[in-house]
Amino acid sequence: MKSLLNKDKLTQLLGDYYVGKASECINDPDILRQVRMRRRQLGRMMMALDRDKAKYRIPAGDYFISRKIDGEFTCLVYNEGEVFTVNPGGTVRMGAEFHKRAAKHLKKAGIKSALIGGELYVNRPDGKRAWVHDVVRVARKPEDQAAVDSLGFGIFNIYDLDGVDLSMHYADAIQKVQQIFGKDGLVHSVETVIGDEKTIFKQYAKWVDGEGAEGVVVRSDTAGVFKIKPRHTLDLAVVGFTEGIDDRAGMLHSLLLAVIRSDGSFQIVSRVGGGFSDEQRVEILKLLNPQVVESEYAEVNSDRVAYQMIKPGVVVEISCLDIISRTSHGSTIDRMIIEWDEEQNHWEGVRRLPLCSIISPQFLRIRDDKTANADDVRMSQLSDITEIPELDRSADELVLPLSTVMERIVATKTLKEATMVRKLLLWKTNKEDVARDYPAYVLHLTNYSPNRKEPLQHEIRVSSSEKQIRALLQDWKKKYIVGGWQIIE
């Protein structure tokens, strides 16, 4: 049997526990594609609701009602005794106690291959609710073997079991999980009860209100999948606004909101356009209009109208249903950082760093008792709920690699005693892996002709493919370095 993993590419963290990158250590690239597809599929299927909305959005019927685990979406891969897990971000893990137990149960059940969806979480020794922060801390850098052994896997679906996909037959999937894994404390079915819509809210009261669980997940093969969670409240700084158009002119359309990092910079985190009464939209617009300032940074709303930036000071309270820090592919969600220049009275764009997306934001009120500072609009409001990469990194710390010139062509042509110049410059930025605002390759044309109305003209092309950018260079050479043009360097 050919192994699915190239174990030489894994890094040993502690004992039998190893981690690695899927792109380097998984021999079948389709596995990661399947994991990402399943994460996207779940995201499309699942409707997020708070308790009040759930009461009238969830139809009558019978449901599988599960306690929501605050962990990391992960798939367990099994093939002829070999077992590992991989998340949509491409992190591979193997050798923890729950991996070993999973292999044992699947082998005993006579299973040859499987792809199983679940949540990687931490069994806290104090018995309290585990948070996703615990997973990040333990799974990435465990302190000791006990930490590794605390990793658990709560299963919520079966995507492949010896070639059979049970993901759309949840009753069969959960029954099969319970048959295979039984009551194992580390690898098991998520805690689930069966009941009608009334049972949903009884379990919500028990698990969420009574025991502090993150929420409940409700599944039905006919009605769909619902995630019911309490709403979070956040205090955020208002940095911009847009006005309504047409019959909504003279009323606020939406606010541009930011959180303040520990270095005092502002990071754009969300827009909010819901939760306002018409009266509030008029009054808030009157409040913000006199505070408009200049800005080097620009952002537009859903109607493609640019936000007018304002002097920092106003703080609002919003509610939201969820806060997520990674896409369904596992990539970070990068947001722009801006700085307020008090002397120049304007905003300056700095760079993007990982932050989060706020799901279903709703305006609650203006916080007259708070101002835009790092205490009142603190980053920990977000990081207490979800793991945010590079949280403590200063916005000004970035030192980017130098670019590499790959090809430079300069040509001249004399016409009517005037010398024209065309220059083609191709370079590799070497920055694409450390700053997403940069492409991998840039091709630039400088076109100077003193007899034109606009003597100096520029064209630019970017690409992530060296093959593509070199093909563009050849096209430009044929187009611009033609009859009468002499290459001088």
VENTAVEN-V358701 format. One line per field, one symbol per residue. ss: DSSP state (@ for helix, = for strand, . for the rest). phi: phi as a letter, one per 40 degrees, with the letter a starting at -180 (. if undefined). burial: I if it has 16 or more other ideal C-beta (glycine too) atoms within 10 Angstrom, else O. A space follows every 50 residues. Layout:
BEGIN
ss = ???
phi = ???
burial = ???
END
This chain:
BEGIN
ss = ....=.@@@.====..=====@@@@=...@@@@@@@@@@@@@@@@====. @@@@@@@.....=====....========..=====....====..@@@@ @@@@@@@@....==========.........@@@@@@@@@....@@@@@. ===========..=.....@@@@@@@@@@@@.....===..====.@@@@ @@@@@@@@@@....======...======..============..@@@.. .=========.....=======.....@@@@@@@@@@@@..=.==....= .....=.===....======.===.=.....=.========....===== ====..===..=====...........=.@@@@................. ...============..===========............========.. .....========..@@@@@@@@@@@@@@@.....==..
phi = .cccbcccccbccafccbbacdcbbccbccccccccccccdcccccbcbc cccccbccccibbcbbccccabdabcbbafgcaababccgcbbagcdccc cccccccccgccaabbcabcabccccgcccbcdccdccccaccacccccc cbbccbabcabfgbcbccbcccccccdcccbfbdcbbaccdbbbaccccd cccdccccccbgccibbbbacbchbbbbbcccbbbbccbaabccbfcbcg bccabbbbbbcccgcbbcbabbbbgcccccccccccccdcbcbcacbbab cccgcccccbccicbbbbbacabbbacccgccbcbcbbbcccccfacbcb abbdaabbcfcbcbaccccbbcbcccbcccdcccbbcbcfccccccccbc cccbccabbbbbabafgbcbbbbbbbabcgbccbaccbccbbbbbbbbac cccbdbbbbabbacbccccccccccccccbbbdgcbcba
burial = OOOIIOOOIIOOIOOOIIIIIIOOIIOOOOIIOIIIOIIOIIOOOOIIII IOIIOOOIOOOOIIIIIIIIIIIIIIIIIOOIIIIIIIIIIIIIIIIIIO IIIOIIOOOOIOOIIIIIIIIIOOOOOOIIIIIIIIOIIOOIOOOOIIII IIIIIIIIIIIOOOOIIOOIOOIIOIIOOIIOOIOIIIIIOIIOOOIOOI IOIIOOIIOOOOIIIIIIIIOOIOIIIIIOIIOIIIIIIIIIIIOOOOOO IIIIIIIIIIIOOOIIIIIIIIIOOIOOOOIOOIIOOIOOOOIOIOIOIO IOOOOOIIIIIIOIIIOIIIIIIOIIIIOIOIIIIIIIIIOOOOOIIOII IIIIIIIIOIIIIIOIIOOIOIOOOOIIIOIIIOIIIIOOIOOOIOOOOO OOOOOIOOIOIOIOOOOOOIIIIIIIIIIOIOOOOOOIOIIIIOIOIOIO OOOOOOOOOOIOIOOOOOIIOIIOOIIOOIIOOOOOOOO
END
